[in-house]
């Protein structure tokens, strides 16, 4: 049950429609004193803030934006439970603050009429008056206050206007008694609700009246299952009550919207005035172009291209990523210079710095993506993008709202998965999250580049317009998309069934994005990613490092070269410059061979040998198998691991000529047969296109779905998919290309 | 009686009734699509679906199948 707030601390819950500036108002009221988390068992974000006004402390709970307090899923239930003080480990609010869009008061008052039935002290913040004025709409706030019987405060959250008065009004609620609950429903309906509450009282005595009402209104069966389980008597009673109400001209569930909007109309009589001739606003004109079939589609493609251009550009992302790499290299250099060789040094350099650095290097791309998504959302284009793409996505049972999350995943699955929050339908959001990692992200690029450049013949067709290498790379991207379509379709038919959710969505008017709002969203999301990199990814990296380091028999590895090294070092004393260079080179070759020998006899190497029978049908030898295991924390690790395994040292990257040459000439043990050929290269690429080798992605799925079940599911299904894909690729292409 | 999905671009109508047995219809009503409410067709997305309409002073998108649930006054 809920925790009672200590005396004199006021707790206020914020509710309101989406696109009303609710988050901006919350940020304006609480500043940086915020805490975010998740409610247990659901995917609803828990957002708390506080402010102090003349020594009075006020807690704020920011609830998700919604058009109606009608729970039809566990996620929607949270909002109602918090307001009713039924949410575990959550303070029961003393008051409710409803944010109302002044340019759209009519629809916004729907939720106000629901809040009024809760019987909690309520304040209305009338926000976005600038947009209303733009559209020739004036709202008489004083009259609205009279009609509602609730304090109405005019705010302009994006310019921090009216916040002081809002704080004042919130504090003044302490002295006021709670307002009586008020219902817009006809008497017959209210009577039935009272009767139902009495009936429910026999089963669970504390059922609030609002929930009894919702139970009567909810024809989806969700609340019946939640509240009365299999109670057949109550079920029958409810069915009869609905029938009898329908006969009296009060059909369930239509009666709710009819009654509430009738009440809204009465309240607004003479409160809202519109200019006689409805103004054609700038937003209308922009919308006309942007949802136009041709101009709108062109603009859409241009915007999306721009976004990707920025994410992959050298100018911004490239330089920032180079900068981060450089910082980690410097740190590694300092550690290298100041620590003696040994396990600790290796842990710090090869484990911690390489691992965490390898993930943080994606931070610039993630920030740029979030920056764009936040701008698109803030100015109202995100809803249009969903609108434009809905038709395509509805074919696979998703909605247009999945478009931006999946598009972002081509840069990195992490911002993509986090962007899936805009999808309010739980099943759609889950499917989008589960297939997002199949989009070929930028971390796959190094693997594709290395293998394509090394093995795919440099041929081109159509007068050099299309090169075979480009075609192979492109087909990896297409493979990911096709796999995502197939998986989404299968999930819908099997473990996540249900009807296609409605696409009833507001297309908000365009407005200029608030820079501070956009930046704060970007920082918040980027920070969430960094926190992950600091914890789970760190742990994964250390485990994989340990596997590749222990058990360490340095003597055995060095033994075959011991005499030579002594001799070389002695020669070095008397050598001239040219000779010294040759000796140095030989020494570093030996070092690489020793490193390779150590890795081959590490737990990782053993695991590689152990799984060789399993990866043999993919055309892989044990070294590729070991590298695949080592790349569990992050895909691109495979390249440096292969570098070590093939005695080139760990500094190899995808552009490395020696690595290309070496893997080309690698031989199966005791034979003259090449390990790598085109089918093997294709098989590795397909494996990495489809596998879930990214601890950060799995950690974010855990965070966003609030359960370990889905990251584990993702890892298992993607690994199976990757294995089967690689198997088929190798066997089929070997049939055509070998022999 | 005609359906909302049959309105031509720029044409206006008044909602007569909604088939409330469908969850999409309940959402539509919550968003203000109740009997007696005027509604105007703004346009459709490039593939002909979904639709964009104006009700109660704002723009709403909905699929054709959902617009089929809304009967208009003749």
Boltz contact constraints between the chains, C-beta under 6 A:
constraints:
  - contact:
      token1: [A, 67]
      token2: [B, 30]
      max_distance: 6.0
  - contact:
      token1: [A, 68]
      token2: [B, 30]
      max_distance: 6.0
  - contact:
      token1: [A, 104]
      token2: [B, 58]
      max_distance: 6.0
  - contact:
      token1: [A, 106]
      token2: [B, 56]
      max_distance: 6.0
  - contact:
      token1: [A, 107]
      token2: [B, 32]
      max_distance: 6.0
  - contact:
      token1: [A, 107]
      token2: [B, 56]
      max_distance: 6.0
  - contact:
      token1: [A, 253]
      token2: [B, 20]
      max_distance: 6.0
  - contact:
      token1: [A, 253]
      token2: [B, 26]
      max_distance: 6.0
  - contact:
      token1: [A, 254]
      token2: [B, 20]
      max_distance: 6.0
  - contact:
      token1: [A, 257]
      token2: [B, 29]
      max_distance: 6.0
  - contact:
      token1: [A, 257]
      token2: [B, 30]
      max_distance: 6.0
  - contact:
      token1: [A, 257]
      token2: [B, 34]
      max_distance: 6.0
  - contact:
      token1: [A, 258]
      token2: [B, 34]
      max_distance: 6.0
  - contact:
      token1: [A, 261]
      token2: [B, 34]
      max_distance: 6.0
  - contact:
      token1: [A, 291]
      token2: [B, 43]
      max_distance: 6.0
  - contact:
      token1: [A, 293]
      token2: [B, 46]
      max_distance: 6.0
  - contact:
      token1: [A, 297]
      token2: [B, 46]
      max_distance: 6.0
  - contact:
      token1: [A, 387]
      token2: [B, 45]
      max_distance: 6.0
  - contact:
      token1: [A, 387]
      token2: [B, 61]
      max_distance: 6.0
  - contact:
      token1: [A, 388]
      token2: [B, 45]
      max_distance: 6.0
  - contact:
      token1: [A, 390]
      token2: [B, 50]
      max_distance: 6.0
  - contact:
      token1: [A, 391]
      token2: [B, 47]
      max_distance: 6.0
  - contact:
      token1: [A, 391]
      token2: [B, 49]
      max_distance: 6.0
  - contact:
      token1: [A, 502]
      token2: [B, 24]
      max_distance: 6.0
  - contact:
      token1: [A, 502]
      token2: [B, 27]
      max_distance: 6.0
  - contact:
      token1: [A, 502]
      token2: [B, 66]
      max_distance: 6.0
  - contact:
      token1: [A, 503]
      token2: [B, 50]
      max_distance: 6.0
  - contact:
      token1: [A, 503]
      token2: [B, 63]
      max_distance: 6.0
  - contact:
      token1: [A, 504]
      token2: [B, 27]
      max_distance: 6.0
  - contact:
      token1: [A, 504]
      token2: [B, 28]
      max_distance: 6.0
  - contact:
      token1: [A, 504]
      token2: [B, 31]
      max_distance: 6.0
  - contact:
      token1: [A, 504]
      token2: [B, 62]
      max_distance: 6.0
  - contact:
      token1: [A, 505]
      token2: [B, 61]
      max_distance: 6.0
  - contact:
      token1: [A, 507]
      token2: [B, 59]
      max_distance: 6.0
  - contact:
      token1: [A, 507]
      token2: [B, 61]
      max_distance: 6.0
